[in-house]
């Protein structure tokens, strides 16, 4: 399959839906909606929502039905980036090649924009119960899983341990915990949500969950590598910041060569997890392979 064409078509689908689902920049009070849209439409690969759509397709579902869930997850991801960039957290000036939200709109508005995106995401998820073929039980299960992934046992847990680990020696187990929660948990939830909305069997759900776990690990390892080897022009954000802040990363613990080997092993395991899903899961396989070649 042509992955570039696939990603481009799904990106357009997600962006069109996000345009509709996020309030207009003219809606009063304009500044908050403009800040929300500023960060959401600053660019980005839309990897998480595309994974949601691809997971739906992999189990024979209609990606259009998974679109609201996909967009909700992108809103949550964007909120996490806005807050992650704040001076109290990573204190980053650029994201996706433009000034971060707090640089463009001030810290107070950036915090509120993140809060608003997170809240809007759950409003959108609640609408799943009104979709044809989606039972209230399934809609509620998706809301519960997304809430757990975004909360103090998921994404926030990873951020907390990441902050606590700056400048101190960490074990491999702690590093893996940070990556599994700060990054991997949204990958896993994106894939599972697409499968759940598409009424996947438990067997297929388990396979996709395994895939997403390995994919999230591979993504974070390559992200760590890019912070060492990447450029601000391609990444759209500062490079070398992990080392400056003495953050726990795979290159810091294992070195670049071994980190690349670990990323390759994680990708191989992700692809192997999809063995029983056949041709409809090919986009998921290609997305895993893409991680090893990405430069942004």
C-alpha positions in Angstrom: 0.0 0.0 0.0 1.0 3.6 -0.5 1.3 4.9 3.1 1.8 8.5 2.1 -1.4 8.6 0.2 -3.2 6.8 3.0 -1.9 9.2 5.7 -2.7 12.2 3.5 -6.3 11.1 3.0 -6.9 10.3 6.6 -5.2 13.6 7.7 -7.7 15.5 5.5 -10.6 13.6 7.0 -9.5 14.3 10.6 -8.8 18.0 9.9 -12.2 18.5 8.3 -13.9 17.0 11.3 -11.9 19.0 13.7 -12.8 22.2 11.9 -16.4 21.3 12.5 -16.1 20.0 16.1 -14.0 22.9 17.6 -15.9 26.2 18.1 -15.2 28.9 15.6 -12.6 31.5 16.4 -15.5 34.1 16.1 -17.5 32.4 18.9 -17.5 34.6 22.0 -15.2 34.9 23.9 -13.1 34.8 20.8 -9.6 34.6 22.4 -10.1 31.2 24.0 -11.5 29.6 20.8 -8.7 31.2 18.8 -6.1 29.8 21.2 -7.7 26.3 21.0 -7.6 26.4 17.2 -4.1 27.9 17.1 -2.6 24.8 18.7 -4.9 22.3 17.2 -4.3 23.5 13.6 -0.6 24.3 14.0 0.2 21.1 12.0 1.1 17.7 13.3 0.9 14.2 11.8 -2.5 13.4 13.5 -1.0 10.0 14.2 -3.3 9.1 17.1 -6.6 9.9 15.3 -5.3 8.1 12.2 -4.5 5.1 14.3 -8.1 5.2 15.6 -9.4 5.1 12.0 -7.0 2.4 10.9 -7.9 0.2 13.9 -11.6 0.6 12.9 -10.8 -0.5 9.4 -8.6 -3.4 10.6 -11.6 -5.0 12.3 -14.0 -4.3 9.4 -15.5 -1.1 10.7 -16.4 2.2 9.1 -13.7 4.8 9.8 -16.4 7.5 9.5 -18.1 6.1 12.6 -14.8 6.3 14.5 -14.1 9.9 13.4 -15.6 11.7 16.4 -13.5 9.5 18.8 -10.4 10.1 16.7 -10.9 13.8 16.9 -11.5 13.7 20.7 -8.2 11.9 21.1 -6.4 14.6 19.0 -8.0 17.3 21.3 -6.7 15.5 24.3 -3.2 15.1 22.8 -3.2 18.8 21.9 -4.2 19.8 25.4 -1.4 17.8 26.8 1.1 19.5 24.5 -0.1 22.9 25.4 0.3 22.2 29.1 3.6 20.3 28.6 5.1 23.4 26.9 4.3 25.7 29.8 7.1 27.3 31.8 6.2 25.3 34.9 6.7 22.1 32.9 9.1 21.8 29.9 9.2 25.6 29.2 9.3 25.2 25.4 9.1 28.2 23.0 8.2 26.3 19.8 5.8 23.5 18.9 5.2 22.3 15.3 7.4 25.1 14.0 5.5 28.0 15.5 5.5 29.7 19.0 3.9 27.6 21.7 0.4 28.5 22.8 1.6 30.4 25.9 4.0 32.4 23.8 1.3 33.4 21.5 -1.6 33.9 23.9 0.0 34.1 27.4 0.2 31.5 30.1 -3.3 32.0 31.5 -5.0 31.6 28.2 -2.9 28.6 27.3 -3.9 26.8 30.5 -7.6 27.6 29.7 -7.2 26.5 26.1 -5.8 23.1 27.2 -8.6 22.8 29.8 -11.2 23.6 27.1 -9.9 21.1 24.6 -9.9 18.4 27.2 -13.5 19.2 28.2 -14.6 19.4 24.6 -13.1 16.0 23.9 -15.5 14.3 26.4 -18.4 16.3 25.1 -17.6 14.8 21.6 -17.1 11.3 23.0 -20.6 11.4 24.6 -22.1 11.8 21.2 -21.0 8.3 20.3 -24.1 7.0 22.0 -26.2 8.6 19.3 -24.3 7.0 16.4 -26.1 4.2 14.5 -24.9 0.8 15.6 -23.1 2.0 18.8 -24.7 0.9 22.0 -24.7 3.2 25.1 -22.6 0.5 26.8 -19.9 0.7 24.1 -20.0 4.5 24.2 -19.6 4.5 27.9 -16.7 2.0 27.8 -14.9 4.3 25.3 -15.4 7.3 27.6 -14.2 5.3 30.6 -11.0 4.1 28.8 -10.2 7.5 27.4 -10.7 9.1 30.9 -8.4 6.5 32.5 -5.8 7.1 29.8 -5.8 10.8 30.3 -5.9 10.8 34.1 -3.6 10.4 37.1 -3.1 6.7 36.3 -2.3 7.3 32.6 -0.9 10.3 30.8 -0.7 12.6 33.8 1.1 9.8 35.8 3.8 9.7 33.1 4.2 13.4 33.2 4.5 13.4 37.0 7.2 10.7 37.0 9.0 12.4 34.1 9.2 15.7 36.1 10.3 13.8 39.2 13.0 12.0 37.2 14.8 15.1 35.9 18.4 15.3 37.0 18.3 12.0 39.0 19.5 8.5 38.0 16.5 6.4 36.9 16.1 2.7 36.3 15.0 1.1 33.0 11.7 0.2 34.7 11.1 3.9 35.6 12.0 5.0 32.1 9.6 2.5 30.6 6.9 3.6 33.0 7.3 7.2 31.9 7.1 6.3 28.2 4.2 3.8 28.6 2.1 6.4 30.4 3.2 9.7 29.0 3.1 8.6 25.4 2.1 4.9 25.0 -1.2 5.1 26.8 -2.8 7.4 24.2 -1.6 5.2 21.4 -3.2 2.2 23.1 -6.4 4.1 23.8 -6.6 5.4 20.2 -6.3 1.9 18.8 -8.6 0.3 21.3 -11.3 3.0 20.9 -11.4 2.6 17.1 -11.8 -1.2 17.5 -14.4 -0.8 20.3 -16.6 1.6 18.3 -16.4 -0.9 15.4 -17.6 -3.8 17.6 -14.3 -5.8 17.4 -14.1 -9.3 18.9 -12.2 -9.7 22.1 -9.5 -11.7 20.3 -8.9 -8.8 17.8 -9.0 -6.3 20.6 -6.2 -8.1 22.4 -4.1 -8.3 19.3 -4.6 -4.6 18.6 -3.8 -3.7 22.3 -0.5 -5.6 22.0 0.3 -3.8 18.8 -0.4 -0.4 20.2 1.8 -1.1 23.3 4.8 -1.9 21.1 4.0 1.0 18.7 3.9 3.5 21.5 7.2 2.3 22.8 8.8 2.5 19.4 7.4 6.0 18.9 8.9 7.3 22.1 12.3 5.7 21.6 12.5 7.3 18.1 11.3 10.6 19.6 14.2 10.4 22.1 16.6 9.7 19.3 15.3 12.6 17.2 15.9 15.0 20.2 19.6 14.0 19.8 19.9 13.7 16.0 17.0 15.8 14.7 16.9 19.4 13.6 14.6 22.3 14.6 13.6 22.8 10.9 12.2 19.3 10.6 10.9 18.7 14.1 9.4 22.1 14.5 10.6 22.3 18.1 13.8 22.8 20.0 16.3 19.9 19.9 18.7 18.8 22.6 16.3 19.9 25.3 16.1 16.4 27.0 19.9 16.4 27.6 19.8 20.0 28.9 17.1 19.2 31.3 18.8 15.9 32.3 15.6 14.0 31.3 15.4 10.2 31.4 15.6 9.0 27.8 16.6 5.9 26.0 19.8 7.4 24.4 20.8 8.6 27.9 20.4 5.1 29.4 21.3 2.9 26.5 23.2 5.0 23.9 22.0 5.8 20.4 23.0 2.5 18.8 21.2 0.3 21.3 18.2 2.7 21.3 17.8 2.2 17.6 18.0 -1.5 18.0 15.3 -1.4 20.7 13.1 0.7 18.4 13.5 -1.8 15.7 12.6 -4.7 18.1 9.5 -2.9 19.3 8.3 -2.3 15.7 8.9 -6.0 14.8 6.8 -7.0 17.8 4.1 -4.5 16.9 3.8 -6.0 13.4 3.9 -9.6 14.7 0.9 -8.8 17.0 -1.2 -8.2 13.9 -0.5 -11.6 12.4 -4.1 -12.8 12.6 -5.8 -9.6 11.2 -5.0 -10.0 7.5 -4.9 -7.3 4.8 -7.3 -4.8 6.5 -4.6 -4.2 9.1 -1.9 -3.3 6.5 -2.1 0.4 7.2 -1.2 -0.3 10.9 1.8 -2.4 9.8 3.0 0.3 7.5 2.6 3.0 10.2 4.8 0.9 12.5 7.5 0.6 9.8 7.3 4.3 9.2 8.4 5.1 12.7 11.9 3.7 12.0 12.4 6.0 9.1 10.8 9.2 10.3 12.8 12.4 10.7 10.1 14.6 12.3 
